[in-house]
Each structure stands twice: as C-alpha cells, then as structure tokens.
Amino acid sequence: MKRQSTRRTFLTTVGVAGAVSLAGCSSLPGINDSEPASPNNGTGTQTSDGDGGGDGSGAPGTSVDTFEDLSEWEVTNGQLKSTNQDVFQGDQSVVLEPKANASEPVTKISRAFYPETLDLSGRDLSLAAKVNEPDDVKVAAEIIAPAQSSMLTATRYIPLELDGWVRFDLGYTGKRGEPVLDNVSEVNIQIGPTPDNESFQVLVDDLRTVPKPDKGKVMFQFDDGHISAYETAHPVLNEKGWPGSVAISPNGVGGDDRVSEANMREMDQNGWDMIGHASELLPDRSPEEQQRILQQTKQYLEVKGFEGGARHFVAPYSRVDNATLDHMDELFETGYLFGAGPNNAKHPSNPSFISRIQGQSVDGTSRIVDMAAEFNQLAVVSYHEIGGEGISSDTFQQIIDHVDSKDVDVITPSQLVDSDGW
C-alpha cells in the first residue's frame, strides 16, 4: 500500500527491524569496504524546495527511472520481471528474485547512462522498495563514477513487520577511489545476500534524485533519557558549542539513572532538543494503542514546554510496522530509526524514517561521518548510555574529536526542519 502524507506532500514509506548495535555488513561483490550497517524504513511527505514532483508525480525530486522500460536494465545476477499489480509510482514496478537453487541468493541489475552521464554532484539518490519475502533483506546500490575503480556504495535494510512500499535515501556507506559525481556512468541495484541464504522477492520502483546542500551535517541523539546524556554528553558537546537531542520516554523521567525535568530544562536552554521516545515495542501493540502512546509522548513534551522537540520521535528498538509509520507521519515532523547510513541533509526524502547509526565504534562511526562530510549528507549518531554498560567516555570523546576535525554542521532535529532547505 502506498501512503501520501496529508501533513506535507512527500511520498514514501519505510520500516525498521531490530538490531541495535553497529554491525559490519557484507559488501557488494568486488568491494572490501567494511561498512557499518543494519535495518530500516518509514512513511513521509514532500518538500517545497522548488524541485519536488517536477515530472508531475508529486514525489520528491526528479525521476531517474520509473521502471516502465526494462530494456534500460541489464540483469547480472538473479532474475527480474515487471508487474502492474503492485506499484509505487506509474504503471509498473520491477520484481527481483534470485534464480532457483542459487548457491547464494543475490539479484543485481544495472543501468548504464550513455551517451549522457548522470550528474549527482549536487543530488542524492532515493529509491522505493517493498519486501514480499523474507523478513530481513538488504538493498544495496553501486554508483559507478565513472568506472568500477571510482565508485560509491549505499546499503539499506528493509526488515521485520513492515510489509508496504518504502522510500529511502541511498546514503553513501562505502567508497572506492575518487568518484566524480558529475559523471556517473552506471547505477547498480543489488538485493541480498539474505540471512541464512533465504530466497526473496523484492519489488523496486521510482529511482529519483533529490537536491542536497553544500555542507554535510551530523546529529547526536541520546536514547531513553539516560542520565549520562546530561552528566557526560551535555558538557562535552557544550564545550564544542554543539547541541544534541535526548529521546525522552515520559514515564522514565526522574527515575533511576534517568534525566530529571530540571536536567531537561537546562539542556533545552542550551539549544538541545528533548524529543519523543517510548519504552514499548510498538509493533506488538494494536494500531489504536500505538496512536495513544505516540500522542501521549507528544503531549507530555508540549505540556512540559518542549514544543520544539515534541515535533520529533525515535522509534523504540528501531521497530515499526505500517501503523507505526502512519501515526509517526501524522503526529511528528521527523522520525528516526536505526538505519546504518547517512541521509539527504537538505530534506530527507522520507522524513518519517531518518536513518541513524549506533556510535559504538570509533572506526565505524568515523567512516560514516567522513562520508557525510565529503558528500554533504546527514549522519545521525545515536547512543544509549555513555560509561557504565555503554561505550566508554574516552571512546565518545574520540568520536566527538573526529567530528570536530570535519567541515560539518552539528545540528538538532529542530534545526533540520527549521532550516531554509526544509
């Protein structure tokens, strides 16, 4: 089912499944980059940046391929076919499946841009997909610019619970050589391999470009209102002159190892966002219960005077179903889930699902920050506890120092949506 936001006009839909730590993922064939990765999805809306729906579709950005003409695509692994029974945009979508009895279930399709190459120097790619089976599938892309020796990779996961169409930004998670983005000669889309070598069926549609800003951005988010957000992260970020955001579960405020209202007000006065969160696994609840939980979270923040942060929500355990995303899109301006890579930094093509990474590893986090800085994307770095059972204060400081060495803006969710590019 395709959703269209009534709050703005961005088309999308995305969901996330549940790993909650930074993990290495297998690369596309021929790539040795060890990339942080994990699942994601969401619903969304459309920006008024002057570049939305120029093809009359109402979708964000500009169409690259609607998959109406499959002669443009070459199958290098697996098999593809068209369907007009289940589409995201236009008259048909593409069904991707591995070949029967394949030793490694993988499908890879390629489109060459010739004689005119694709210019991505000031734009990011986004894609719509739908997973029919199994629950956990990896969607990856290669951007050849202009040869295999100069390319970028993007990896996203579409797992558990969500069974509708999803749109997501193809944020860069790996790099080979020195890509020249105004000279992209080929885009490859790969599905799989899947966990335990399961077979799969994935639909893809509506590959688009969306404009990006001239500078990358980084967000720091601290989940569950853990006291270390106030005692450790707050002074460290303040020393740099940076804001952060704390994901607040209303019932936990003032509890053991949790921030108090006084802590929240102090951080708020220093430019931090107090954003919505919850302790329940939302897909385990009925749609009506989910709506109640989200409404109560938003209302708590508004009543307590954190109206700016009340516009944003972090999905508990990075788990959502279609109902979760519908309610997030209805009640909040942005939604965040664990997603393993960067996003468009001007206006993510799916505001209800903005990808995060877990900042557990200095090397893995630095790699994603480097990609966001070099290619003007948005990296959202999240934490639960700093110290204790979480990462060490020293590790956290190393990551902060690395971000400080890059030419990026450190922002909050409110600064993202209140910016000129939104």
N, C-alpha and C positions, 0 to 999 in steps of 0.2 A: 504494500500500500504506500502511495506517495503522499506526503504531507506538505502543506503550504502554510507557513505561519500567517496568522492574522495580525500579529504584532508588528512585524515588518514585512518584507517580501522575499526573504532568502529561501530558496528551495534547499532541502537537504534531509537527512535522517541518518543518525548514527547511534550505535550502542557499544558497550564495552564489556569484556569479560575479565575475569578476575585475578590476574597476577598483580601483586602489589610491591614488587621489587624490580630494580633494573636488571634485565636479563640479556644475555647475548643471544642473537638470533642468527640462523644460518643465512648466508648471503646468497644473492643470485649466482648462478653458475659463472665461474671465472672471476669472482670478486672475493678477496680475502679480508676485507674490512670486517672487524668485529664490532657490530653495532648494537647499542642498547635498543631493546625493542619489547613490545607487548601490545595487547589488545586495545581496540577502541571503536566508537560510533556516536550518533546524535540527531536531533531534528534542528531546523534552523529557519532562517529568514534572508532577506536580500538587502544589500547596502544601496545607498543612494549616492555612490561615488561618481556617478556620471558614466559608469561603464557596465551597468547591470542590464542584462537582457537586451543587448543591442541587436540580437538576432530574432527578437520577438518572442522568445521563450519565457521571459520573466525570470530566468535563472541568473545567478550572479556571473559576471564576467562575460567572456566571449567564447563561443564554441570553437573547439579544435576538431572534434569528430563526434557525430551523433550516432555512429554505427549503423547508418542507413545503407551505406555502400561497403560491404565487407571485402570488396575487391582491393581496397586500400590496405588490408591487413594480411600478413603472412603468418601462418601457424608454424612455429618451430618446435613446439612440444605439445602433446595432447591433441585436443580437437575442439572446434568451435562450431556453433550453428546459431542462426538467428531465431528469435521468437517475437511474435506480435501479441502474445497473450499476457505478457508481464513486462511492462516497460516503465522506465523512469521519465523519459522525455522523448517525444516524437512518436514514430510508428513502430519501432522495433528496438530490441536490445540484443546483446550477444550472450549466449550460454557457453561457458567454458567448463570443460571436463577433462580429466586425464584419459588416456587410452586404456582400454580394458586390459587388466593384468599387467599394467606397467610396474616395473620394479620400484620406481619412485614416482608417486602421483604428482605430476607437475604439468601445468599448461602455461605456455608462453606464446604471446602473439606480438607482432612487430609491425609498426607503420613507419615507412621512410618518408621524409619530406624532401621532395626533389621535383623540379629544379630549384624551387624556392624553399629555403630552410625556415624553421620555426624560430621566432625571436622570443626568448624567455628572459632577456636581460632585465626587464622591469616587471616581470609577471611570474606568478606561481601557477602550478597545475592543480586542478581538483578533479575528482572522479566520483561517480555514483556506482554503488555495487549492492548486491543482495546475495546473501548466502542461503541456498536451499539445503545444503548438507556439506560437511558435518557441522558441529557446533563451533569449531575453532579453526579459522582459515587465515592464512597470511596473503595479503595483496601487496605486491611489490612493483616498482617501476624502475626502469633504467632510462636515463635521459642522456643520449649519446650526443656529445657536443664538441667537435663534430665526429669523433671516432671513438672506438672502444677504449683507446688509451686516454681519453679525456671525457669522463662521464660522471654523472651523479646517480645515486640510488636513493629511493624512498621506500620505506616499509611501513605498512599499517596492518593491524589485525582486526578482524571482524568476528568476534566470538559470541558465545552463550546468549541465551534469552532473546536477543533481538532477531526478528525474522522479517523485517521490512527493508525497503530500499534505504541506503545510507549514502550521504555525500561527505567527503572528507578532503582536506588539503593533503597534497603529496609533499610533505615536508622532508627536506633532504637529511638523510641519516648516514650517507657514505659518499666518498669522493675518490676518484682515481685521476691522476694527472692534473691538468689545469683546464677545466671545461671552459668553453667560450659560449656563453649562453645566448648570444645573439645569432648563433649559428648551430642550432640543434638540427641534426640530420635524421634522427630516428628516436622514436619513443617505443619502449617495450613494456608490456604489462605481463606480469607473471603471477599465477596463483599456485600456492604450495611451495615446497612440500608441506604436508599436514602432519600433525602429531600421530605417531604410530602408523604412518603411511596409509591413512584412511583415504578412500576415494572422496570426491567432492563434486558439487555442482554450484557454480557461482555465476551470477549474471552481472555484467558491467554495461555502463551506458554513460553518455554525456560527458566526455572528456572536455574540460574547459580551462581557460586561463583567467586569472584574476590579478588585478594590479597590486603591486607591493610598494612599500615605502622605500626611502633612500637609506634607511638605517635599521639595523636589527634591534630586537627588544628581548628582555629577559624578565620573567616574573618569578618571585619566590613565594610559595604558598606553604602554610604550616597547618596540618590537619588536626582535627579533634580538639582544638583549643588547648593543646598540651602546654604546661607551664613553661617549658623550655622555649616556646615561641617568644614569651615575654622576657624570661631571665637570660637567655643566651642569644637568640636570633635578633631580638629587638635592638640591644645595644651594639651588636656587630654591624648590622645594616645601617643603623643611625650614624655610626662613625663614618660610613661612606657617603652619608647623605641620601640613602636609598630608602624607599618604602617597601613594605611587604604586605602580605594578607594572611589572615588567620581564618581557617574554616571552623566555624563555631557550631557545635551541637548544643542547642539551647538547654537541654536537661543536664548537661555536664558542667555548665558554668559554675565556678566556685567550688567544685568538688575536688577530691584528692588529685593532685598533680594536674589540675586544670586552671586556666586563667580565671580571674575574678572580673566582675564588671568594672572595677577600678582599673585593673590592668588593661582591659579592652579600651576604656576611655583614654587612657594615656597613650596607647598605641595609635588610636584614632586621631588624637590631637597632633601626632607626629606624621600624619599623612597615610597611615596604614588603613587597609580595608578590613572590616570584620564581615566575612562572607558566610553564606549559608552552608550547612552541612547537616548530617543526621547520623544516628548510630544504627539504624535499621537497614537490613538488606532489602532494598526497595522491591526488587522483582518477586520477593516472597510474599508481598502484600497485594491486596486487590487494587485495581486502579483507583477506587474511591479512597482507600486508606492511603495510598501514595499521595494523592492530591491533598488530603488532610495534613499529612506530615510536612509536605513542602510548603503549604500555606501557613502552617503554624511556625515553621522555621523563618519564613519571610516576615511574618507578623511580629515575631519576637524581636528581630533586629530593628524593624521600623519603630516599634514601641519604645525600645531602649535608646533610640536616637541614632542608629547606624543605618540611615536610609540609603546612603551610597552603596555600602556593602551588601545591603539587602537585595540588590539587583542581580546578584551572582550566586551560583550554587556549585558545590563539589559533590558529585555522586558518591555515596558511601561504597567502599570496596571497589569502586570503578565498575559497578554492575548496574545495568539498566535494561529494561525491556521497552517495548514501543510505548506503553502507557507512561513510563517514567519520562521519556523524552518529550512526549506530548505535553505533559504537565510542566516540565522544565521550560519548554519553549513558551508556554502560556504565561508563566509566572516570573521568569527571570530573563535578563538580557544576555547573560552568558552562562554556560555550563561547562564544567571541567571534569575530565575523567583521565585515568592513566592511558596513555596512547603511544608512548615510545618515541615520538619525534616532534620536530617543530611544526609551526602553523604559519599561515599567512599573517603577517604582522600589521597589515593595514586594516583589514576587516576579514577575519577568518570566514571561509565560505560556509562553515557550519557553526554559528555562534553558540548553539546549544551543546555542541561537543567540541571543546578545545582540548587538544592533546597535551598531556603532561608527561614528564619523566620523573622517576624517583632519583633523588640526588645522592644515592648511596656510595657511588664510586667516583673518585676524583677523575680518573681517566675517562670513564663513560660519560659523565656529566660534562666534562670539559670538551669532549668531542662534539656533543650536540650544541653546546654554547658556541663553539668555533664555527659550526655550520650555520647557525643562526646569524652570527656576526658577519660571516663572509657573504652570505646570500640574502641578507636583510629579511630574515624570518623571525618568528616569535618562539622562544624556548620557555616553557613553563616548568620550573623545577620545584618539586614538592617533597615535603618531609613530614614525618610524624614526630618522633622525639629526637632531640639532639642531646647527646650524652646518655647515660643510663643504658637502656636496651637499644637505643638508636645509634646513629653514627656518632663518632667522637667529635668533640668541639674542634679538634685540630683538623680533621677531615673537612668539616664545614668551613673552617677558615680558609683552607686551601682552595676550596671551590669559590668562595667569595673573592679571594685574591685573583683567581684566574678570570672571573668575570670582570673584575676591575681593570684587568690588562687589555680588555677588548673594547672596541668602539661600539658600545651598545647602550641603549637607554634601559634602566631598570624601572619598571612600572608596576602599577596595580591593575586589577580588572577594571576599576572605575576610570583610571586614566586611559585605558584602551578604548572604552566605549565613549568617553568624553572627548577623544582626540578629534582633530579635523578630518582624519581619514575614515572615521566611522560613518 
